[in-house]
Amino acid sequence: MKDKIHPKYYDGIQVVCSCGNTFTTGSTKKELKVELCSQCHPFFTGERRMLDTTGRVERFKRRYKVKD
């Protein structure tokens, strides 16, 4: 194997969710910010709520110039 081709691995970094939940893990990045975690994701909480999906169809139509 080649030497010095692997990224530096940081052990015990903080992952911060948009809901405020934090936990530690290991990663090749020094800091991670996520939008959803197991504390706020609807699949794990059992809630039925809409995630930020508005505008996806319109964005697709604009991008590929799809006519109705």
Secondary structure, 3 states (H helix, E strand, C coil): CCCCCCCCCEEEEEEEECCCCEEEEEECCCCEEECCCCCCCHHHHCCCCCCCCCCHHHHHHHHHCCCC
